[in-house]
Amino acid sequence: MRYDKGHKENTRRHILEAASTRFRRDGIEAVGVAELMSDAGLTHGGFYSHFSSKEDLVRATIEHAADGARARFRELMNDAGLEGWIRRYLRPEHRDHPERGCLGAALVSELSRHSATTKAAVSQWTVKVFDDVAAHLPSTIPRQKRRMVAVGIFSTMIGALQLARVAPDAKTADEALESGIACALQLAGLKPQSRLQPKARTS
């Protein structure tokens, strides 16, 4: 059977989207290749036409998700600036729906136990995030300190989001988000322009 030009590339992208959602929702180890292919509406046997192993898929999924995250970051910088990005990252909807959010926040602890190649992909993604954040910091922050500040901001944001997701009650979950925003803005040298009003956690 002959396929249109670009069919294989589109199919691969479709698998990566399905994997990105399932990994963030259920964890990497909890999801099998057969389940992922079923989510993508494909047969198990077709998997190896695109990936050499599940670990190869994990690495490719990280790279795919990182590209999408950087594109959204650039859009937010244009629309809402650094504060808008921080608030969007630490919003209640992101807390409550990890399957649609940051791959790192959902999987970083699990990814630390994967292969060196996979961890290298994670490292490359975080370095790009640090560089992007550093490039958008206020001019009041000295150039030699920008990288350190950017690392602190994103580390604070990921930690706050993860803690909000495991908080025992809605009040504590909301406090984790609000505190994360306040600390990230302070590190960035930004005065808050608006106040986050989180919704009660739905789960």
N, C-alpha and C positions, 0 to 999 in steps of 0.2 A: 504493500500500500504506500503510495506517495503522499507526502505531507507538504503543505505550503512552506515557503521559505520562512524561517524563523520559528517553526513549530517546536523544535527541540529546545530552543532558548526560552520560549514562552512556557513550555512544560516544566523546565527546570525552575523557572521563576515561581511557578504555581506551587511546586513542591516546597520551595524555600518559604513561601508565605504560610503554607499549612504548617510546616515545621516550626516556624517562628511563633505562631500562635499557640500550638500545643506545648512546645517546650516551656514557654513562659507561664502557661496555665498549670501544667501538670508536672513539670520538671523533666529533665532529659532522660534520666534512667527509667522513669515510669512509662515512657512512650516507646513503642516498638516501631520498626520500619513498616511492618504491615499496616499498623494503625495509621501512620502518617500517609501512606499511599492511598489508603481508603479515604482519608479526609480530603485528599487531593482528587479523588475520583479516578484513581489509577490502580493498576494491578501491581502486586508486590514485585513481580519479575521485572517490571520496567525500571525499578529503582536503580539497578546497576548500569543502566545506560547513561546515568547522570552522575552517580557518585560511587566511589570505590568501596565505601564502608559507611556505617552510621557516623563514625568519628569525622569522616570527610564531610558529611552533611552538616554536622554540628559546626565545624569550622566555617563552611560556606554560609551557614545561616547567620553566624556572627557578623561576617563581612557584609552580607545583604542587609541585615538590620542596621548596622553601623552607617551604611550609605544612606538609608532612609532617614535615620536620626539626624545626620548632618544636614540633609536637605531641609528638614523641618526646623532645625536650629537656625539656618540662614533665613528662612521665611519669618520666624519669630523675631529675629534681630531687626528685620526691616519693619515689622508691624508693631512690635511692643518693646523692643530693646532687651537688655539683660535682665532687668527686673521682671519683665513679662515672661521671659523664659523660665526664670526661677519659680515664679508663681504657678506657671502652667505645669511644670514638673512636679511640684509639691501640691497639686490640687487633689481634692477628694476623689475625683473620678479616676485619676491615675493610681491612687492608693487602692481603690476597690476593684480595678480591672487590670491586673498585671498582664493579662494576655494581649492587651492592646498597648502596652507601655514599654518602658526601658528594659531591654534584654539584660543589661548588666545588673540592674537592681533586682530583677527576678531570679537571676541564675549565677551571679558572680561567685557565691560560695561553692556551688556545685561545679562550676567550670574550673575552679582552682585544683580539682582532682583529675582533670583530663590531661591529654597528651601535651607535650611541649609545643607542638605545632598549633594546637587549639589555644593554649594559653598565650602564645605569641600573637594570635589574632585578637585576643581580648586586649592585650597590652597595646597593640597598634591602635585599637579603637579608643582606649582611654587617653593615649597620647594625643590623638586628634582632638578629643574633647577638651583636654587641657589647653591645647594650642588655640582652639576656637574661642574658649572662654577668655583666655589671656588677651587675645586680640581685641576683645570688646570691653575690657575693663576701663574705668575712667582714667583720664590722663593724670589725675592726682596720684595714682599709684606708680611708683618708680619702675622703670623698665626692668631692672634687675630683680624686682620682687614679683613681677606679674605671674611667672610660672608657678611659684610657690603659692600665691594667692588663689590662682585658678585650681590647683590641686586641692587646696583646702575647701574651696566652694563646692566642687563636685563631690568630694568625699563626704562633706556635710549633707549634701542633698540626698545622695544614695543612702547614707545611714539613716537619715530622718524618715525616708520613705519606707525602708525595710522595717524600722521600729514601729511605724504607724500601722503596717500590715499585720504585725503580731501583737499589737496592743490588746489588753484584756477587755477594754470597753471603748465606746465611742469618744468619751471625753479625753482619754489618754491618747487615742489615735489622732484626734484633732490637735491636741497640744503638740504632738510630735511634728506635725506638718507646720503649725504656726511657728514653733521654735526653730525649725529648720529654715524657714523663710527668713526669719529675723536674723539668724546667725549668718546665712549666706549673703544677705544684703549688707550686713555689717562688714563682713570680710571684703566685699566688693566696694566698700566705701560709698554705698548708695543710701539715700534717705528714702524710706518707703513712700510711694506716691498713692498707694491704695491699700486696703486691708482685705486680707483673705477671710472669707466667711464660709468655712467648710460646712458641708451637709453631713447629717448623721450617717454613720457607716451603715451600709446595707447588709453586711454579712459579718 
